[in-house]
Structure formats: structure tokens, C-alpha cells
Amino acid sequence: MQLNYDFDRKDSVFLVPLGGLGEIGMNMMVLGHRGKAILIDCGVMFPDPTTLGIDLIVPDIQFLNDSKLQIEAIVLTHGHEDHIGAVSFLIEDLKFPPIYGTPFTLALTEDRLREQGRLNRTKLHSVLPGSEFKVGTYFKIKSIQVTHSIVDSMGLIIETPVGTIVHSGDFKIDSDPLDGKRIDEKSLIEAGKNNPLLLLSDSTNVERAGWSKSEHSVGQGIEELFRKIRTGKIIVAVFASNIHRIQQIIDSAKRVGRKVAFVGRSIHGNVEIAQRLQYLKCDPAQIVAASEVAGQGDGKIVIIATGTQAEPRSALYRMSLNDHPEIRIHPGDTVIFSSRFIPGNERNISHLINNLYRRGADVLDGETANVHASGHAHQEEQKQLIDWVKPKFFLPVHGEYRMLVKHAKLAKQCFPKLQVLISENGDVMELSQRAFQKVGKAHAGKIFLDEGATDLHEELLKDRRQMAHSGLVVVSLVVEKDEGRILEGPDFDIRGVNDEVDLDSLRSELLGRFKELSREARGDDIEVEEEFRRVTRRFFRRANGVKPVVIPLIYEV
């Protein structure tokens, strides 16, 4: 794709989002100057029911190759998959730039790089909140402590050749965070005194008024709930990365006299890393293996499990089907969803909850009990951040398009002089002392990953959707090569389509068209295949009201 923009300009820096603007997930922002650039985050998006057979979705980085930009570094704001999950898949195509992040973020990233066999060629640079470091040729960054639903989250104050950019990362303003590490208000206010040019701010919860709930209140809610539940196992489904939540569950379980079992691969991995880095503390005597749960007595155990979004291979999903090798749900057990339901997953989660009730469990979630607090800022916190930073320009990030629009309106209503821009993936934006504007459009798309391939584009996914919706018909014909006589067929292999139709009539129609094409001195078989496809789709549309995917196979012998 040709983009008529000079990325070597001296008087401006450019920003290009390749993911995360206009959608939830797959966050990636390109920030560059004079042909060199850094990436802020490199995340994945998880599939929804329309992305059939897909495991993960990563940003398409074709633009970076087309523009011949030199990627000098990747800076990761925190360890959630929508910010780090694409690193191991894209690092080779990016030519293995160094990666900067906090210790927990880098530990999670290191695990994924090791799994893909790409760790040895990658340099990881650990930075602590409050530290300053040079990134690439043109950028100097100060990392700032922010509060989020994962430990070691940071925002960025970026010194560029044209002025200061502040990037919030994912954040909330919690006056009483569990680890005592409040958002670095002092550094943000100090940045605001130095006339920063641009603020990029998390838009995820812009539709929620007021202030977000403190994580401390969730800990109190969990313990109150644990004290009320006197019989049966307690099974708590959490995001495996929410170490603070896991810590509160462990502490509450200990105070009510229950032992804890971790169930789920990602839970085990994240807990091990958190313990090694001393972000999670627990008494080894309180922890039991999943294989030991049955011997503890149902009223003496809390299980911390994966499966908040009803992932088919997750621990909780398998328990709901009575298919887990070590854990059985019994009547009187309680399942707590200590998480939010990601939009698009509601139907699968409803199916999971129904199965949990079939096992005899009681089910609670954030709507029915005080067991979850969001890690994203509500409206009052978003306004507070703008007031601290006092930027000249404002760009909402990390959200679906309506969220970006609402965040822009909120900012403009509260700060009328603020110059606001709404952007989507692929927009090329130019920032200078004088202006912040869109100057072009770059290619920005998605790469769909499944177990069998690493480069599935939209066209293949479109075929999958069509086959799932309308079915598949294979039409085969055997023809004598020299004289063009039909030796066998047409025969039909029909999948996902009602085949109680007059196939003899279809066969007769196809034979008629074949003879007509023969009389018209047909050239190659492509013309016959296209005609068979057209006639077959038209036939099934008349018979069933569907237009299946048709694959014609012409064999010459």
C-alpha cells in the first residue's frame, strides 16, 4: 500500500495505531521520528463466535515493512495479553528489537518468547516505575506508576524532539490500592507544568460515571462471602494475571480456615512468577495440589481457577461438564466469578453457568456480590488525569469507536480549550508544536492464528463463516480427456445443507450446461467449474433459500 507521507520529517513526530483504536484488545501504537520508531505495546485480541476456529488475533504489521521504518524498541506498559501477547509471534518480523518493561511484565513476556523458541535473540530491559531510560535514537522515557488490575503497570512520559507525550497505559485512580502503590500523581502534575503536547488516555470505562471501586473493597466482599459459605467447595474464577485478587482470595481463605488449590495452567504459571518476584505471598502449608482436593473435605477448600470467559479448554469449563480429571463439582458448592464478562462472550458464559447449576452449584458474580472491581478508570478519573497533565492535544485510546467518541466529548466538555482528535487503526497522525492532525492512512489489519497456521487473512475467515452459515457442496465430474465425454457424475458431497432435494433435477441441469459448453467449443475446465458453481448455488437457493460454498471438481482421464 502506497502512503504519500514523508516519515523522515525533522519538525514533527508521527503516531500510527495498528491496533486498539476502534476495538478492545490488540493494542499497538507506532511512535516515530525521521524514519525510526518505537512500538508502545504489542498485544493480541481473542476470538469471538464469528472468528471460527481461530485461537488468537494479532496486528498486521505490513505497514512497517512498506514504510521501511526501523523499529528500535518495544515498550510494554503492562503484562495483559492485549498488550504483550503478540510479541512472541511478531518479534522475528520486527527484526528482534529490544523490549522494555517492568519485571513482572517482562517475566510473562519471557515465558511466551521461550514457548515460541525466540527468547535467545531478544534483549529484555527491566525498568522500574519512576526510572528514566533512553529508547532508540530520539526518545527518552520516564516510567510512571499507575494502578491497574495487574501488578507492575506503568504509564509513560515520553520526551520527543518536538515536545512531551504522556501515555496513560491502562489505569485507574485508587486511593487505597492493595500494595500501597498509588498512581504517580506527582510526576503527572509535574509533567503538566511543563506544557506537554499530547495525552493518550485509556477509554475502556468511559461509559461508567463516577469513580471506580477500590480493590480493597473487593477483598472485604470476598471475605464476607467466604464467612457466609459454611459448606461445600468454593471455586473462584479469576483472570490469571490478577495477582492482587489472587492474594486477597488466599488471605481470605486462610482466615476462614480453608486451604487453596490452583487449577489451570495459566494460574500456575503466573502464581509461580509472582511468588518468585515476591508480588504474591502465601504459606506453602495452605496450598494443596488439585489431585489432593477430594481428600480435603468440600467445606475446607477454595479453588482458584481459570475460565472466567468460558474458554472451552479452561479448568472451570471442564468442571462444568464433569470432565475435569481431578475436580468434581458437587451439590452445595459455590462458584464465584471474580471478573467481568468481556462483551461478546455472554452466550458462552451463560451456557457455562447453566451447566454449573446442573452440577448443583450456586453461582455468584460481580452483579450479585461484591467480588470484582474494574482496573480501568471511570469518568471522574479520566477527567482528573487530563486536569493533572493539562495537554495541548488529546487522543483517546484503548476502546471501541463509540468509547473513543464519548471520551473525546467528555474531555471537550470539561476542558473546552483542549484540542481533541479521534483516530482509528491505520490513521497516520502528525504531531508538531503547532498542530496534531491526520495526514494519511496506512494499512492496518488483523492476522488470524490457529493451531495449523500463523497467517490466516480475512478472506479465509470469510470462507469459514460462509461454510458455517450456508454449508458446503462438492460437485465432481469425470470426463474423457480427448473427446470430452462424461464418464461419471455429476456426483454430490453435501455437508451442512439439507440434501432432501431433487438432486436428479440438479444433475440433469448440470449435464445440460456441460453439453452446451461443449458445443460452444469450451476452452479450459475453469469455465465449466464456474458454471457448475453458479448453477448449483442457484439451485440450492431456490430449493432451500441458502447459497452454499460450492467446490466443483472436474477430473479428466
Backbone hydrogen bonds, N-H to C=O, Kabsch-Sander energy under -0.5 kcal/mol:
donor,donor_aa,acceptor,acceptor_aa,energy
4,N,2,Q,-0.5
5,Y,3,L,-2.0
7,F,5,Y,-1.0
9,R,6,D,-1.1
13,V,431,L,-2.3
14,F,32,G,-2.2
15,L,429,M,-2.4
16,V,30,V,-2.1
18,L,28,M,-2.5
19,G,28,M,-1.1
22,G,20,G,-0.6
22,G,399,G,-2.8
23,E,399,G,-1.1
25,G,23,E,-0.6
26,M,44,V,-2.5
27,N,82,D,-2.0
28,M,19,G,-1.9
29,M,40,I,-1.7
30,V,16,V,-2.4
31,L,38,I,-2.6
32,G,14,F,-2.6
33,H,36,K,-2.8
34,R,9,R,-0.7
35,G,7,F,-2.4
36,K,33,H,-1.4
37,A,70,Q,-2.7
38,I,31,L,-2.8
39,L,73,A,-2.4
40,I,29,M,-3.0
41,D,39,L,-0.8
41,D,75,V,-2.6
42,C,83,H,-3.2
43,G,27,N,-2.2
44,V,81,E,-2.0
45,M,57,I,-2.6
51,T,48,D,-2.1
52,L,50,T,-1.2
54,I,51,T,-1.6
55,D,449,L,-3.0
56,L,449,L,-1.7
57,I,45,M,-2.1
58,V,447,I,-2.5
60,D,445,G,-2.0
61,I,59,P,-0.6
64,L,61,I,-1.0
65,N,61,I,-1.1
66,D,62,Q,-2.8
67,S,63,F,-2.6
68,K,65,N,-0.8
69,L,64,L,-1.2
70,Q,35,G,-2.3
71,I,69,L,-0.7
72,E,37,A,-3.3
72,E,70,Q,-0.8
73,A,37,A,-0.6
74,I,98,P,-2.2
75,V,39,L,-3.3
76,L,74,I,-0.5
76,L,100,Y,-2.9
77,T,75,V,-0.5
83,H,80,H,-2.3
84,I,80,H,-1.7
85,G,81,E,-2.1
86,A,42,C,-1.9
87,V,42,C,-0.8
87,V,84,I,-1.6
89,F,86,A,-0.5
90,L,86,A,-2.0
91,I,87,V,-2.2
94,L,90,L,-1.9
95,K,92,E,-1.7
96,F,91,I,-2.9
99,I,123,K,-2.7
100,Y,74,I,-3.0
101,G,125,H,-1.8
106,L,102,T,-2.7
107,A,103,P,-2.1
108,L,104,F,-2.1
109,T,105,T,-2.2
110,E,106,L,-2.9
111,D,107,A,-1.6
112,R,108,L,-1.5
113,L,109,T,-2.4
114,R,110,E,-2.3
115,E,111,D,-2.0
116,Q,112,R,-1.4
117,G,114,R,-1.3
118,R,113,L,-2.9
119,L,113,L,-0.5
122,T,119,L,-1.8
124,L,122,T,-0.5
125,H,99,I,-3.4
126,S,124,L,-0.6
127,V,101,G,-2.2
130,G,143,S,-2.5
131,S,128,L,-2.4
133,F,141,I,-2.6
135,V,139,F,-3.0
136,G,134,K,-0.5
139,F,135,V,-1.2
140,K,159,E,-1.8
141,I,133,F,-3.0
142,K,157,I,-2.6
143,S,131,S,-2.4
143,S,141,I,-0.5
144,I,155,G,-2.4
146,V,153,S,-1.5
147,T,172,K,-0.8
154,M,77,T,-2.3
155,G,144,I,-2.5
156,L,167,H,-3.0
157,I,142,K,-2.3
158,I,156,L,-0.6
158,I,165,I,-3.6
159,E,140,K,-3.6
159,E,157,I,-0.6
160,T,158,I,-0.6
160,T,163,G,-1.9
163,G,160,T,-0.7
165,I,158,I,-2.7
166,V,198,L,-2.9
167,H,156,L,-3.0
168,S,166,V,-0.5
168,S,200,L,-2.7
172,K,147,T,-1.4
174,D,172,K,-0.7
175,S,173,I,-0.6
180,G,177,P,-1.3
182,R,180,G,-1.2
184,D,145,Q,-2.9
185,E,183,I,-2.5
188,L,184,D,-1.8
189,I,185,E,-2.6
190,E,186,K,-2.4
191,A,187,S,-2.3
192,G,188,L,-1.9
193,K,189,I,-1.1
194,N,190,E,-0.5
194,N,191,A,-1.2
195,N,192,G,-0.8
197,L,164,T,-1.9
198,L,164,T,-1.6
199,L,393,F,-1.6
200,L,166,V,-2.9
201,S,199,L,-0.5
201,S,395,L,-1.5
202,D,169,G,-0.6
203,S,397,V,-1.9
203,S,398,H,-0.7
206,V,203,S,-1.9
208,R,205,N,-2.1
209,A,207,E,-0.6
217,S,214,S,-0.5
218,V,214,S,-0.9
219,G,215,E,-1.7
220,Q,216,H,-1.8
221,G,217,S,-2.1
222,I,218,V,-2.8
223,E,219,G,-2.2
224,E,220,Q,-2.4
225,L,221,G,-2.0
226,F,222,I,-2.7
227,R,223,E,-2.2
228,K,224,E,-1.2
229,I,225,L,-1.4
230,R,228,K,-0.9
234,I,301,I,-1.7
235,I,233,K,-0.5
235,I,334,T,-3.2
236,V,234,I,-0.6
236,V,303,I,-3.4
237,A,235,I,-0.6
237,A,336,I,-3.0
238,V,236,V,-0.5
238,V,305,A,-1.9
242,N,239,F,-1.9
243,I,241,S,-2.1
246,I,242,N,-2.1
247,Q,243,I,-2.6
248,Q,244,H,-2.0
249,I,245,R,-2.1
250,I,246,I,-2.5
251,D,247,Q,-2.6
252,S,248,Q,-2.5
253,A,249,I,-2.5
254,K,250,I,-2.1
255,R,251,D,-1.9
256,V,252,S,-1.4
257,G,254,K,-1.1
258,R,253,A,-3.1
259,K,300,K,-2.5
260,V,286,Q,-2.6
261,A,302,V,-2.2
263,V,261,A,-0.5
263,V,304,I,-2.6
268,H,264,G,-2.2
269,G,265,R,-2.3
270,N,266,S,-2.6
271,V,267,I,-2.6
272,E,268,H,-2.2
273,I,269,G,-1.9
274,A,270,N,-2.7
275,Q,271,V,-2.5
276,R,272,E,-2.2
277,L,273,I,-2.2
278,Q,275,Q,-1.1
279,Y,274,A,-3.1
280,L,274,A,-1.3
286,Q,283,D,-2.4
287,I,283,D,-0.6
287,I,284,P,-0.9
288,V,260,V,-2.7
292,E,289,A,-1.7
293,V,290,A,-1.2
295,G,292,E,-0.7
296,Q,293,V,-2.0
297,G,293,V,-0.6
300,K,297,G,-2.2
301,I,298,D,-1.0
302,V,259,K,-2.8
303,I,234,I,-3.1
304,I,261,A,-2.8
304,I,302,V,-0.5
305,A,236,V,-2.7
305,A,303,I,-0.6
306,T,263,V,-1.3
310,A,307,G,-1.6
314,S,311,E,-2.0
316,L,306,T,-2.0
318,R,314,S,-2.0
319,M,315,A,-2.2
320,S,316,L,-2.4
321,L,317,Y,-1.0
322,N,319,M,-1.8
323,D,318,R,-3.1
324,H,318,R,-0.6
332,G,360,G,-2.0
333,D,330,H,-2.1
334,T,233,K,-2.8
335,V,362,D,-3.2
336,I,235,I,-3.1
337,F,364,L,-2.9
338,S,237,A,-2.2
338,S,336,I,-1.0
339,S,337,F,-1.2
342,I,340,R,-0.7
345,N,342,I,-2.2
349,I,345,N,-2.6
350,S,346,E,-2.7
351,H,347,R,-2.0
352,L,348,N,-2.1
353,I,349,I,-2.8
354,N,350,S,-2.4
355,N,351,H,-1.8
356,L,352,L,-2.0
357,Y,353,I,-2.3
358,R,354,N,-1.8
359,R,355,N,-1.3
360,G,357,Y,-1.3
361,A,356,L,-2.1
362,D,333,D,-2.5
364,L,335,V,-2.6
366,G,339,S,-0.5
368,T,365,D,-1.1
369,A,365,D,-1.7
371,V,369,A,-1.9
377,A,171,F,-1.9
379,Q,208,R,-2.5
380,E,210,G,-2.1
381,E,210,G,-0.6
382,Q,378,H,-2.2
383,K,379,Q,-2.4
384,Q,380,E,-2.0
385,L,381,E,-2.2
386,I,382,Q,-1.7
387,D,383,K,-2.2
388,W,384,Q,-2.2
389,V,385,L,-2.5
390,K,386,I,-3.0
392,K,196,P,-1.3
393,F,197,L,-3.0
394,F,419,Q,-2.2
395,L,199,L,-2.7
397,V,201,S,-2.6
399,G,20,G,-1.8
399,G,23,E,-0.6
401,Y,22,G,-0.6
403,M,400,E,-0.7
404,L,400,E,-1.9
405,V,401,Y,-2.3
406,K,402,R,-2.5
407,H,403,M,-2.5
408,A,404,L,-2.3
409,K,405,V,-2.4
410,L,406,K,-2.4
411,A,407,H,-2.4
412,K,408,A,-2.3
413,Q,409,K,-2.6
414,C,410,L,-1.9
415,F,411,A,-2.2
418,L,415,F,-2.1
419,Q,392,K,-1.8
420,V,418,L,-0.7
421,L,394,F,-2.3
423,S,421,L,-0.5
425,N,21,L,-1.6
426,G,17,P,-3.4
427,D,424,E,-2.2
428,V,440,G,-2.5
429,M,15,L,-2.9
429,M,427,D,-0.7
430,E,437,Q,-3.1
431,L,13,V,-3.2
432,S,435,A,-2.8
437,Q,430,E,-2.0
439,V,428,V,-3.2
440,G,428,V,-0.9
442,A,426,G,-3.6
447,I,58,V,-2.9
448,F,456,L,-2.6
449,L,56,L,-3.2
449,L,447,I,-0.5
450,D,453,A,-1.7
453,A,450,D,-0.9
456,L,448,F,-1.8
457,H,455,D,-0.7
460,L,457,H,-0.7
461,L,457,H,-1.6
462,K,458,E,-2.4
463,D,459,E,-1.7
464,R,460,L,-1.9
465,R,461,L,-2.4
466,Q,462,K,-2.3
467,M,463,D,-2.6
468,A,464,R,-2.4
469,H,465,R,-2.1
470,S,466,Q,-3.2
471,G,466,Q,-0.5
471,G,467,M,-1.7
472,L,495,R,-3.5
473,V,549,V,-2.7
474,V,493,D,-2.6
475,V,473,V,-0.5
475,V,551,I,-2.0
476,S,474,V,-0.5
476,S,491,D,-2.4
477,L,553,L,-2.2
478,V,488,E,-2.5
479,V,477,L,-0.5
479,V,555,Y,-3.5
480,E,485,R,-3.7
484,G,480,E,-2.1
487,L,478,V,-2.9
487,L,485,R,-0.5
488,E,478,V,-1.6
491,D,476,S,-2.4
493,D,474,V,-2.2
494,I,492,F,-0.5
495,R,472,L,-3.2
495,R,493,D,-0.5
501,V,499,D,-2.0
503,L,501,V,-1.9
506,L,502,D,-1.5
507,R,503,L,-3.0
508,S,504,D,-2.4
509,E,505,S,-2.1
510,L,506,L,-2.4
511,L,507,R,-2.4
512,G,508,S,-2.2
513,R,509,E,-2.0
514,F,510,L,-2.3
515,K,511,L,-2.3
516,E,512,G,-2.1
517,L,513,R,-2.5
518,S,514,F,-2.0
519,R,515,K,-2.4
520,E,516,E,-1.6
521,A,518,S,-1.6
522,R,517,L,-1.1
527,E,524,D,-0.7
528,V,524,D,-0.6
529,E,525,D,-2.7
530,E,526,I,-2.6
531,E,527,E,-2.0
532,F,528,V,-2.7
533,R,529,E,-2.3
534,R,530,E,-2.3
535,V,531,E,-2.7
536,T,532,F,-2.2
537,R,533,R,-2.2
538,R,534,R,-2.1
539,F,535,V,-2.2
540,F,536,T,-2.3
541,R,537,R,-1.9
542,R,538,R,-1.9
543,A,539,F,-2.2
544,N,540,F,-3.2
545,G,540,F,-0.9
545,G,541,R,-0.9
546,V,540,F,-1.0
549,V,471,G,-2.5
551,I,473,V,-2.5
553,L,475,V,-3.4
555,Y,477,L,-3.3
555,Y,553,L,-0.6
557,V,479,V,-2.3
